[in-house]
């Protein structure tokens, strides 16, 4: 694991004992810290009962504590732990901030931080894949894969590649990334922020934590991202600030797992990051072809009678679904779940690619009304019915795609479970 002597003889409270919280407790204890830990789930508490004091920080005197480490899933805009921390005069932090605290004691290394509303996971995995292909020591973590603290430290010269959600950035205060990237911006997670401007400001904090002598990379494609780019450019200068233009990329047709206009933007940002780290086209171009993509993100799960079945369960908002629709000319679109908004406006320009829509989940009735003026729509309610119906109607050359534009929590525990269910239904065909 990653730890540091900087934790020694300090006191930390850890609230939330899922993967990142569990790794935080273990790293803190290994570094010599005294840890108080809590989770509402008794089974989670049992996992650390032998190394931490089990008590609810909301009911504990936190005088003398260094920080409260909270899970990114805890809504600090409305959870009482925020008031508790403020009253105690101690910061709320996350496992990424603990990693930042550990950096001075790690072998010489660099850190890449990647954020944005959509495309973070693909871009992070792509950068990791290219670095690995170039035989550079690399670890991937943050909002993807294993918690970074639970991984082995890299040898000198290694690179940590972190996907960072706004929730994680909110509880990170000193992570100066050697290359930080903002892919794009659109309204999302607004239940956690006081409006869209506050959500944008959260993302922009990734660049405020840099000292000014590190690279800042921005995707080109939306006005809000370019606004942040212009602000950072004015402060830092063109030597350190890069606007990654998708139109400058050639060869996308040769990279099977990176199709669609959204992936063109992801590729452009990834290339800019990689070249800022010193890689050349000779290193990154061959690795694009061998990239396998991510589960649940434009994942081709099967081909049957000339029909592709594509699992895009990770598309939990309309802005994420829109480029998926644009990637194929004839789509049978399975859409719905727990809606985040009352519209599908971002998808409208690509409605011409939809042969038929099949609405599922809680959003089904709303989406049926929204889509009926534009395309044939079938009210399927359940995913199994949608897949079977689409499979019966699709012609060779068509694509049957789950791209829900919704959260999953009406019928599934998370988007992974939803994507796994789609894959199982397709395999049963």
C-alpha positions as CSV (number, residue, x, y, z in Angstrom):
1,X,0.0,0.0,0.0
2,X,0.9,3.7,-0.2
3,X,1.5,5.3,3.2
4,X,3.8,7.9,4.7
5,X,5.6,8.8,8.0
6,X,3.7,12.1,7.7
7,X,0.7,10.2,9.2
8,X,2.6,9.2,12.3
9,X,1.1,10.2,15.7
10,X,-1.7,12.1,14.1
11,X,-5.4,11.4,14.6
12,X,-7.9,11.0,11.8
13,X,-11.6,10.2,11.7
14,X,-12.7,8.1,8.7
15,X,-16.4,8.2,7.7
16,X,-17.5,5.7,5.1
17,X,-15.8,2.3,4.8
18,X,-16.3,1.2,1.3
19,X,-13.3,0.7,-0.9
20,X,-11.6,4.1,-0.6
21,X,-12.4,4.5,3.1
22,X,-11.1,1.0,3.9
23,X,-7.9,1.7,2.0
24,X,-7.6,5.0,3.9
25,X,-7.9,3.4,7.3
26,X,-5.2,0.8,6.4
27,X,-2.8,3.3,5.0
28,X,-3.2,5.7,7.9
29,X,-2.7,2.9,10.5
30,X,0.4,1.6,8.6
31,X,1.8,5.1,8.7
32,X,1.4,5.3,12.5
33,X,-1.8,7.3,12.7
34,X,-4.5,6.8,15.3
35,X,-7.8,6.2,13.5
36,X,-11.5,6.5,14.5
37,X,-13.7,4.8,11.9
38,X,-17.4,4.6,11.2
39,X,-19.9,3.3,8.6
40,X,-23.6,2.7,9.1
41,X,-23.1,-0.8,7.8
42,X,-22.0,-3.1,10.7
43,X,-20.2,-5.5,8.3
44,X,-18.0,-2.6,7.0
45,X,-17.1,-1.6,10.6
46,X,-16.1,-5.2,11.4
47,X,-13.4,-5.1,8.7
48,X,-11.4,-2.4,10.6
49,X,-12.4,-3.2,14.2
50,X,-9.0,-4.7,14.9
51,X,-7.0,-1.7,13.8
52,X,-9.3,1.4,14.5
53,X,-11.5,2.8,17.2
54,X,-15.1,2.2,16.0
55,X,-17.2,5.3,16.8
56,X,-19.4,7.7,14.9
57,X,-17.5,11.0,14.4
58,X,-20.8,12.9,14.6
59,X,-21.0,11.8,18.3
60,X,-17.3,12.1,19.1
61,X,-15.2,15.0,20.4
62,X,-12.7,15.6,17.6
63,X,-10.5,18.0,19.4
64,X,-6.9,17.4,18.3
65,X,-7.8,15.5,15.1
66,X,-5.9,16.4,11.9
67,X,-8.8,15.8,9.5
68,X,-12.0,13.9,8.8
69,X,-11.6,11.5,5.8
70,X,-14.9,11.1,4.0
71,X,-16.0,8.9,1.2
72,X,-16.7,10.8,-2.1
73,X,-20.2,9.4,-2.0
74,X,-21.1,11.4,1.1
75,X,-23.0,14.5,0.1
76,X,-21.0,17.1,2.0
77,X,-23.3,19.9,0.9
78,X,-26.0,18.5,3.1
79,X,-24.5,15.9,5.4
80,X,-24.1,17.0,9.1
81,X,-20.4,16.0,9.0
82,X,-19.7,19.2,7.2
83,X,-21.0,21.3,10.1
84,X,-19.2,19.0,12.6
85,X,-15.9,19.6,10.8
86,X,-16.5,23.3,10.6
87,X,-17.3,23.5,14.3
88,X,-14.2,21.5,15.2
89,X,-12.0,23.6,12.9
90,X,-10.7,20.6,10.9
91,X,-10.8,19.9,7.2
92,X,-12.8,17.3,5.3
93,X,-10.5,15.4,3.1
94,X,-10.6,12.2,0.9
95,X,-8.2,9.4,0.0
96,X,-6.7,11.5,-2.8
97,X,-5.6,14.2,-0.3
98,X,-4.0,11.4,1.8
99,X,-2.1,10.4,-1.4
100,X,-1.0,14.0,-1.9
101,X,0.3,14.0,1.7
102,X,2.2,10.8,1.0
103,X,3.9,12.1,-2.2
104,X,7.0,13.7,-0.6
105,X,8.0,10.3,0.8
106,X,7.5,8.4,-2.5
107,X,10.2,7.7,-5.1
108,X,10.4,10.5,-7.7
109,X,7.2,10.3,-9.8
110,X,4.7,12.3,-11.7
111,X,0.9,12.5,-11.4
112,X,-1.8,12.9,-14.1
113,X,-5.3,14.0,-12.9
114,X,-8.2,13.8,-15.4
115,X,-11.7,15.2,-14.8
116,X,-14.7,16.3,-16.8
117,X,-18.4,15.5,-17.0
118,X,-18.0,12.7,-19.5
119,X,-15.2,10.6,-20.8
120,X,-13.0,10.5,-17.7
121,X,-12.8,6.8,-17.4
122,X,-12.0,6.1,-21.0
123,X,-9.4,8.9,-21.2
124,X,-7.8,7.7,-17.9
125,X,-7.7,4.1,-19.1
126,X,-6.3,5.2,-22.4
127,X,-3.5,7.2,-20.9
128,X,-2.6,4.3,-18.6
129,X,-2.6,1.9,-21.5
130,X,-0.3,3.9,-23.6
131,X,2.1,4.5,-20.8
132,X,2.1,0.8,-20.0
133,X,2.7,0.0,-23.7
134,X,5.7,2.4,-23.6
135,X,7.0,0.4,-20.6
136,X,6.8,3.3,-18.2
137,X,5.9,2.2,-14.6
138,X,2.3,3.3,-14.1
139,X,-0.6,3.0,-11.7
140,X,-4.2,3.9,-12.3
141,X,-6.6,4.9,-9.6
142,X,-8.9,7.5,-8.2
143,X,-12.5,7.1,-9.5
144,X,-11.5,4.0,-11.5
145,X,-10.0,0.6,-10.6
146,X,-8.4,0.0,-7.2
147,X,-8.1,2.8,-4.6
148,X,-4.7,4.5,-5.1
149,X,-3.7,4.0,-1.5
150,X,-4.2,0.3,-1.7
151,X,-1.6,-0.1,-4.5
152,X,2.1,-0.6,-4.3
153,X,4.2,2.6,-4.7
154,X,5.9,3.0,-8.1
155,X,9.6,2.9,-8.6
156,X,11.4,6.2,-9.5
157,X,10.2,7.6,-12.8
158,X,6.7,6.2,-12.5
159,X,3.5,7.9,-13.3
160,X,0.2,7.8,-11.3
161,X,-2.9,8.4,-13.5
162,X,-5.9,9.4,-11.6
163,X,-9.5,9.8,-12.7
164,X,-11.0,12.5,-10.5
165,X,-14.7,13.2,-10.0
166,X,-15.9,16.6,-8.7
167,X,-16.8,14.9,-5.5
168,X,-13.1,13.8,-5.1
169,X,-11.8,17.2,-6.0
170,X,-14.0,18.8,-3.4
171,X,-12.2,17.0,-0.6
172,X,-8.7,17.3,-2.1
173,X,-6.6,20.4,-1.2
174,X,-3.0,19.9,-2.2
175,X,-2.7,17.6,-5.2
176,X,-0.5,19.5,-7.7
177,X,-0.8,17.3,-10.8
178,X,2.1,17.4,-13.3
179,X,-0.6,17.2,-16.0
180,X,-4.2,18.0,-15.2
181,X,-7.0,17.7,-17.8
182,X,-10.6,18.9,-18.1
183,X,-12.3,17.0,-21.0
184,X,-15.7,18.7,-21.1
185,X,-18.4,20.2,-19.0
186,X,-22.2,19.9,-19.0
187,X,-24.8,20.0,-16.1
188,X,-24.5,16.9,-13.8
189,X,-24.7,16.1,-10.1
190,X,-26.5,19.4,-9.5
191,X,-28.0,17.9,-6.3
192,X,-24.5,18.3,-4.8
193,X,-23.9,21.9,-5.8
194,X,-25.5,25.3,-5.5
195,X,-26.1,25.5,-9.3
196,X,-24.1,24.7,-12.4
197,X,-21.5,27.5,-11.8
198,X,-20.5,25.8,-8.5
199,X,-20.2,22.5,-10.3
200,X,-17.9,24.1,-12.9
201,X,-15.9,25.8,-10.1
202,X,-15.4,22.4,-8.4
203,X,-13.8,21.0,-11.6
204,X,-11.7,24.1,-12.1
205,X,-10.1,23.6,-8.7
206,X,-8.0,20.9,-10.2
207,X,-5.9,23.6,-11.9
208,X,-5.9,25.9,-8.9
209,X,-4.0,23.3,-6.9
210,X,-1.2,23.3,-9.5
211,X,1.7,25.6,-8.8
212,X,1.9,27.1,-12.3
213,X,4.7,25.0,-13.6
214,X,2.7,22.0,-14.6
215,X,0.6,21.3,-17.7
216,X,-3.1,22.0,-18.0
217,X,-5.0,20.3,-20.8
218,X,-8.5,21.1,-22.0
219,X,-10.9,19.5,-24.4
220,X,-12.2,21.6,-27.2
221,X,-15.9,21.2,-27.9
222,X,-18.0,23.2,-25.4
223,X,-18.1,26.8,-24.3
224,X,-17.9,26.2,-20.6
225,X,-14.7,24.1,-20.8
226,X,-13.1,26.8,-23.1
227,X,-14.1,29.4,-20.5
228,X,-12.1,27.6,-17.9
229,X,-9.3,27.2,-20.4
230,X,-9.2,30.9,-21.1
231,X,-9.1,31.7,-17.3
232,X,-6.2,29.3,-16.8
233,X,-4.4,30.5,-19.9
234,X,-4.6,34.1,-18.7
235,X,-3.0,33.2,-15.4
236,X,-0.4,30.7,-16.7
237,X,0.5,31.4,-20.3
238,X,0.6,29.3,-23.4
239,X,3.7,27.3,-22.4
240,X,1.8,25.4,-19.8
241,X,-1.8,25.4,-21.1
242,X,-3.0,23.2,-24.0
243,X,-6.4,23.2,-25.9
244,X,-6.7,19.7,-27.4
245,X,-8.5,20.0,-30.7
246,X,-10.2,16.7,-31.9
247,X,-9.9,17.9,-35.5
248,X,-6.1,17.5,-35.2
249,X,-6.4,13.7,-34.7
250,X,-6.0,11.3,-37.6
251,X,-6.4,7.6,-37.8
252,X,-9.4,7.1,-35.5
253,X,-10.9,4.6,-38.0
254,X,-8.0,2.2,-37.2
255,X,-8.8,2.1,-33.5
256,X,-11.7,-0.2,-33.0
257,X,-12.5,0.6,-29.3
258,X,-12.3,4.3,-29.8
259,X,-15.1,5.1,-32.3
260,X,-17.5,8.0,-32.2
261,X,-17.1,11.8,-31.8
262,X,-16.9,11.6,-28.0
263,X,-13.9,9.3,-28.3
264,X,-12.3,11.6,-30.7
265,X,-12.3,14.2,-28.0
266,X,-11.0,11.7,-25.4
267,X,-8.2,10.7,-27.8
268,X,-7.2,14.4,-28.4
269,X,-7.0,15.0,-24.6
270,X,-5.1,11.8,-24.0
271,X,-2.5,12.6,-26.7
272,X,-2.0,16.1,-25.3
273,X,-1.4,14.6,-21.8
274,X,1.0,12.0,-23.2
275,X,3.0,14.5,-25.2
276,X,3.2,16.8,-22.2
277,X,4.8,13.9,-20.4
278,X,7.3,13.5,-23.1
279,X,5.9,10.7,-25.2
280,X,6.1,10.8,-29.0
281,X,3.7,9.8,-31.7
282,X,5.8,6.7,-32.4
283,X,5.0,5.6,-28.9
284,X,1.3,6.5,-28.6
285,X,-0.1,5.8,-32.1
286,X,0.5,1.9,-32.1
287,X,-1.0,1.7,-28.6
288,X,-4.3,3.3,-29.7
289,X,-5.0,0.2,-31.9
290,X,-4.5,-2.3,-29.0
291,X,-6.6,-0.4,-26.5
292,X,-9.6,-2.6,-25.6
293,X,-11.9,0.1,-24.1
294,X,-13.9,-0.1,-20.9
295,X,-16.7,-2.4,-19.8
296,X,-20.0,-0.5,-19.9
297,X,-18.7,2.3,-22.1
298,X,-19.5,1.7,-25.8
299,X,-18.6,-2.0,-25.1
300,X,-19.3,-4.3,-28.0
301,X,-20.6,-7.4,-26.2
302,X,-21.8,-9.5,-29.2
303,X,-22.6,-9.7,-32.8
304,X,-25.6,-11.8,-34.0
305,X,-26.8,-12.1,-37.5
306,X,-24.9,-9.0,-38.5
307,X,-26.3,-7.0,-35.6
308,X,-24.0,-5.4,-33.0
309,X,-25.0,-5.3,-29.3
310,X,-23.4,-2.4,-27.5
311,X,-23.3,-1.9,-23.7
312,X,-23.1,1.8,-22.9
313,X,-24.6,1.5,-19.4
314,X,-22.1,4.1,-18.1
315,X,-24.0,6.8,-20.0
316,X,-25.9,8.1,-17.1
317,X,-26.9,11.4,-18.6
318,X,-28.0,12.7,-22.0
319,X,-24.7,14.5,-22.7
320,X,-23.0,11.1,-22.4
321,X,-25.5,9.3,-24.5
322,X,-25.5,11.8,-27.3
323,X,-22.1,10.9,-28.8
324,X,-22.9,7.2,-28.5
325,X,-25.9,7.7,-30.7
326,X,-23.7,9.7,-33.1
327,X,-21.2,6.8,-33.4
328,X,-23.5,4.5,-35.4
329,X,-25.9,5.3,-38.3
330,X,-28.7,2.8,-37.4
331,X,-29.4,2.4,-33.7
332,X,-32.1,0.5,-31.8
333,X,-31.8,2.6,-28.6
334,X,-32.6,1.2,-25.1
335,X,-33.1,4.2,-22.9
336,X,-34.4,5.0,-19.4
337,X,-33.8,4.4,-15.8
338,X,-33.8,7.0,-12.9
339,X,-33.9,10.3,-14.8
340,X,-31.6,13.1,-13.8
341,X,-33.4,15.8,-15.8
342,X,-36.8,16.1,-17.6
343,X,-35.3,16.3,-21.1
344,X,-33.0,14.6,-23.6
345,X,-32.0,17.9,-25.3
346,X,-28.3,16.9,-25.9
347,X,-29.4,13.8,-27.8
348,X,-31.7,15.7,-30.3
349,X,-29.1,16.3,-33.0
350,X,-28.5,12.6,-33.2
351,X,-32.1,11.4,-33.3
352,X,-31.8,10.8,-37.0
353,X,-29.5,7.8,-36.2
354,X,-32.2,6.1,-34.2
355,X,-34.3,3.4,-36.0
356,X,-36.4,2.9,-32.9
357,X,-36.3,3.6,-29.1
358,X,-37.3,1.2,-26.4
359,X,-38.0,3.0,-23.0
360,X,-37.3,1.3,-19.7
361,X,-37.4,2.1,-16.0
362,X,-38.9,5.0,-14.1
363,X,-38.1,7.4,-17.0
364,X,-40.0,5.3,-19.5
365,X,-43.3,7.2,-19.6
366,X,-41.6,10.6,-19.8
367,X,-39.1,9.5,-22.5
368,X,-42.0,7.9,-24.5
369,X,-43.7,11.3,-24.6
370,X,-40.4,13.1,-25.4
371,X,-39.3,10.8,-28.2
372,X,-42.6,9.9,-29.9
373,X,-42.6,13.0,-32.1
374,X,-39.2,12.1,-33.5
375,X,-39.1,8.3,-33.9
376,X,-40.9,5.0,-33.3
377,X,-41.0,4.2,-29.6
378,X,-41.8,1.1,-27.7
379,X,-42.7,1.1,-24.0
380,X,-40.7,-1.9,-22.8
381,X,-40.4,-1.1,-19.1
382,X,-37.9,-4.0,-18.4
383,X,-34.6,-4.4,-20.1
384,X,-35.2,-8.0,-21.1
385,X,-38.3,-7.1,-23.0
386,X,-36.4,-4.3,-24.8
387,X,-33.5,-6.5,-25.9
388,X,-35.7,-9.3,-27.1
389,X,-38.0,-6.9,-29.1
390,X,-35.1,-5.0,-30.6
391,X,-33.3,-8.3,-31.6
392,X,-36.5,-9.4,-33.3
393,X,-36.7,-6.2,-35.4
394,X,-33.1,-5.3,-36.1
395,X,-31.6,-5.9,-39.6
396,X,-28.0,-6.7,-40.5
397,X,-25.9,-3.6,-40.1
398,X,-28.1,-2.3,-37.2
399,X,-26.8,-1.7,-33.6
400,X,-28.8,-2.5,-30.5
401,X,-27.4,-0.2,-27.8
402,X,-28.1,0.2,-24.2
403,X,-27.3,3.9,-23.6
404,X,-29.8,4.8,-20.8
405,X,-29.1,8.6,-20.3
406,X,-30.2,7.9,-16.7
407,X,-29.0,6.7,-13.4
408,X,-29.5,3.0,-12.7
409,X,-30.9,3.1,-9.2
410,X,-34.6,2.5,-10.0
411,X,-33.9,-1.1,-11.1
412,X,-30.2,-1.8,-10.5
413,X,-27.7,-1.2,-7.7
414,X,-25.3,0.6,-10.1
415,X,-24.5,1.1,-13.8
416,X,-22.2,-1.9,-13.7
417,X,-25.0,-4.2,-12.6
418,X,-27.2,-2.7,-15.3
419,X,-24.6,-3.4,-17.9
420,X,-24.0,-6.9,-16.7
421,X,-27.7,-7.6,-16.9
422,X,-27.7,-6.3,-20.5
423,X,-24.7,-8.6,-21.4
424,X,-26.4,-11.6,-19.8
425,X,-29.6,-11.0,-21.7
426,X,-27.7,-10.7,-25.0
427,X,-25.6,-13.8,-24.3
428,X,-28.9,-15.7,-23.6
429,X,-30.0,-14.9,-27.1
